[in-house]
Amino acid sequence: MTMLQPLVSETYNGLIWRLQIDSFNDILALEIRNEQDKQTSFSTINLQSGELYLKDFTLPERWLTGIEAAWKSVLMLHYYKHESSPEHQSVIAIDAKTGKELWANYRIAFDHLSNNGPVVYYAGMQPKKLQLISASDGKLLRNFSAMEDKPLSTAIVIPDMLPAEAVPDVELPLVPYGNMVHYLTYNNYRIVSLHAQKNGILQQHLYVLDNNGILYHDLLNSNIQKLQPEAFVVHKNVLIYVKERAGIVALKL
């Protein structure tokens, strides 16, 4: 039996708030928020080699910032208008491998990623007019076209949520709390995430199995108060999950 080993295992000084994957270059980008220190930082990792590009990268604004998207080795960040408002403003583009600032535009706001690149609009202008820009230099390319600029499709695969008795060909190692599990078959592996109680404490576990049994197990959350959302995703043969809210783990399948 081949036992799987993590390709990536990193822990951060804060909670992992958001993940973005650059499907073109297999770069995982993370937003980490430390509320006690009022510090937001960013990390980028190569999902094929395991190389850590950036860790603890910050902008001059320590707290009111976050990730918008990752596209062709460009990480696009934003500021918040106010601490009490979720509204975004500005786009700051950095090289996802080096952290070098490529460009910044403080008059626009990010809307979404299309198959042709980032779509933005000028903040404060009504009605909102969407425009396509270049991720590499921030230049306006043309007005957004719903016919040409389709929503970006990715290679990210998410699990299904199933009742425990509906999971096919798997003998679950633990009795699931709430009787629901997250389940995915991928490359002949069966990946299961479930909640279970131990001594009255709710925990969340991840298992990777094949026909011979358990190949990999990890405890994702050791002491939680409620059921957690989907615990993992798969991207191009790489299983990715957050551990104890502050760690990221990836292993090849």
C-alpha positions in Angstrom: 0.0 0.0 0.0 1.3 3.5 -1.0 0.9 6.0 1.8 0.4 9.6 0.7 2.7 12.4 2.1 2.0 16.1 2.0 3.6 18.1 -0.8 2.9 21.4 1.1 2.4 21.9 4.8 2.5 25.5 6.0 1.2 27.2 9.2 0.5 30.9 9.4 0.3 33.6 12.1 -3.4 34.2 11.6 -6.5 32.6 10.1 -6.6 31.6 6.5 -9.4 33.8 5.3 -9.5 33.2 1.5 -8.0 30.9 -1.1 -7.5 31.7 -4.8 -6.0 29.4 -7.4 -4.3 30.6 -10.6 -5.2 27.6 -12.8 -2.9 28.8 -15.6 0.3 28.5 -13.5 -0.9 26.3 -10.6 -0.3 28.9 -8.0 -2.3 28.9 -4.8 -2.8 32.3 -3.2 -3.9 32.8 0.4 -5.1 35.7 2.4 -4.2 35.4 6.1 -5.8 37.7 8.7 -4.5 38.2 12.3 -7.3 40.2 14.0 -5.3 40.7 17.2 -2.5 42.4 15.4 -4.8 44.0 12.8 -2.5 42.5 10.1 -3.4 41.0 6.7 -0.7 39.1 4.9 -0.5 37.0 1.7 1.2 33.8 0.7 1.6 32.1 -2.7 2.6 28.5 -3.3 3.4 26.4 -6.4 0.9 23.5 -6.3 3.0 21.2 -8.6 6.5 21.7 -7.1 5.5 22.7 -3.5 7.7 25.8 -3.8 6.8 28.6 -1.4 7.0 31.9 -3.3 5.6 34.4 -0.8 4.9 34.3 2.9 4.0 37.1 5.2 3.8 39.5 2.3 2.0 42.7 3.2 0.9 46.0 1.7 1.5 49.4 3.2 -2.1 49.2 4.5 -1.8 46.6 7.2 -5.5 45.6 7.7 -8.0 46.9 5.2 -6.9 44.8 2.3 -7.5 41.4 0.7 -7.3 39.2 -2.4 -9.4 39.7 -5.4 -8.0 37.1 -7.8 -5.0 35.3 -9.2 -4.4 35.2 -12.9 -1.4 34.1 -15.0 1.1 34.7 -12.1 -0.5 38.0 -11.2 -2.0 38.4 -7.7 -4.6 41.2 -7.6 -5.3 42.7 -4.2 -7.8 45.4 -3.0 -8.3 47.8 -0.2 -11.6 48.4 1.7 -13.3 51.7 1.6 -13.9 51.7 5.3 -13.3 49.4 8.2 -17.0 48.9 8.8 -17.8 48.4 5.1 -17.4 45.4 2.9 -17.1 47.6 -0.2 -13.8 47.2 -2.1 -11.8 49.9 -3.8 -8.5 49.9 -5.8 -6.7 47.1 -7.5 -3.0 46.5 -6.7 -1.3 43.9 -8.9 1.8 42.1 -7.7 4.0 39.4 -9.2 2.7 36.2 -7.5 6.3 34.8 -7.4 8.4 37.7 -6.3 6.0 40.2 -4.7 7.0 43.0 -7.0 4.3 45.5 -7.6 3.3 45.5 -11.3 0.8 48.3 -11.2 -1.9 49.9 -9.1 -5.1 51.8 -9.9 -7.0 53.4 -7.0 -9.9 54.6 -9.1 -11.2 51.2 -10.1 -12.8 48.2 -8.3 -12.6 44.5 -9.3 -15.8 42.8 -10.5 -14.8 39.3 -11.7 -12.4 37.2 -13.7 -13.5 36.3 -17.3 -11.9 33.9 -19.7 -10.1 36.9 -21.2 -8.9 38.4 -18.0 -10.0 40.7 -15.1 -13.2 42.8 -15.4 -13.3 46.0 -13.4 -15.4 49.2 -13.1 -14.7 52.8 -12.1 -15.7 53.1 -8.4 -18.2 55.9 -7.8 -19.5 56.0 -11.4 -23.2 55.1 -11.9 -24.4 53.2 -13.7 -21.6 50.7 -13.3 -19.7 50.2 -16.6 -17.7 47.0 -16.8 -14.4 47.0 -18.7 -11.7 44.4 -19.5 -8.2 45.3 -18.4 -4.7 43.7 -18.9 -3.6 41.9 -15.7 0.1 42.5 -16.5 0.0 46.3 -16.7 -3.5 47.4 -15.8 -4.2 49.0 -19.2 -7.8 49.2 -20.4 -8.3 46.8 -23.3 -12.0 47.4 -24.2 -15.5 47.5 -22.8 -16.7 44.2 -21.3 -18.7 42.0 -23.7 -20.9 39.3 -22.2 -20.7 37.4 -25.5 -16.9 37.4 -25.6 -15.9 37.5 -22.0 -17.4 34.4 -20.5 -17.1 33.4 -16.8 -13.7 31.8 -16.2 -13.9 28.0 -15.9 -11.3 26.4 -13.6 -10.0 22.9 -12.9 -11.1 23.1 -9.3 -13.2 20.1 -8.2 -15.3 20.3 -5.0 -16.8 17.4 -3.1 -20.5 16.3 -2.8 -22.3 16.3 0.5 -23.9 12.9 1.0 -25.7 11.0 3.8 -23.2 8.5 5.3 -25.2 5.5 4.0 -25.0 6.9 0.4 -21.2 6.9 0.2 -20.3 4.1 -2.3 -17.8 1.3 -1.6 -16.3 3.0 1.6 -16.4 1.7 5.1 -16.2 4.9 7.1 -13.5 4.9 9.8 -15.7 6.9 12.2 -19.4 7.3 12.8 -20.3 10.7 11.2 -21.8 13.3 13.5 -25.0 14.5 11.8 -24.8 11.6 9.4 -23.5 13.8 6.5 -20.1 13.6 4.9 -18.2 15.4 2.1 -17.2 12.9 -0.6 -15.3 12.9 -3.8 -13.8 10.2 -6.1 -10.7 11.2 -7.9 -8.0 9.2 -9.7 -9.3 6.0 -8.1 -9.0 7.6 -4.7 -12.0 8.1 -2.4 -11.8 11.3 -0.3 -14.0 11.7 2.7 -14.4 14.5 5.2 -16.6 14.0 8.2 -17.4 15.3 11.6 -17.2 13.0 14.7 -17.5 13.4 18.4 -14.7 12.3 20.8 -15.3 12.6 24.5 -18.1 15.1 23.8 -15.8 17.3 21.6 -16.7 17.8 17.9 -13.9 17.2 15.5 -13.4 17.2 11.7 -11.4 14.5 9.9 -10.1 13.9 6.4 -9.5 10.5 4.9 -8.1 9.4 1.5 -8.8 5.7 0.8 -8.5 3.2 -2.0 -9.6 -0.4 -2.3 -7.0 -1.5 0.2 -8.0 0.9 3.0 -6.9 4.2 4.4 -3.9 5.9 2.6 -4.0 9.2 4.5 -5.7 10.7 7.5 -5.6 14.1 9.1 -7.4 15.9 11.8 -8.7 19.1 10.3 -10.3 20.7 13.3 -9.7 19.3 16.8 -12.3 21.3 18.8 -15.1 23.1 17.0 -18.6 24.2 18.0 -20.5 23.5 14.9 -20.4 21.6 11.6 -17.9 23.1 9.1 -18.5 23.7 5.4 -16.7 21.7 2.7 -13.2 20.9 3.9 -11.2 20.3 0.8 -10.9 20.9 -3.0 -8.9 19.1 -5.7 -7.0 21.0 -8.4 -5.1 19.1 -11.2 -4.4 16.0 -9.1 -3.6 18.0 -5.9 -5.8 17.8 -2.8 -5.9 21.1 -0.9 -7.3 21.7 2.6 -7.1 24.0 5.6 -6.0 22.6 8.9 -7.0 24.1 12.2 -7.9 27.3 10.3 -4.3 28.5 10.2 -2.5 25.8 8.2 -2.6 24.8 4.5 -1.8 21.3 3.3 -1.6 20.0 -0.2 -0.8 16.4 -1.4 -0.6 14.9 -4.9 -3.1 12.2 -5.7 
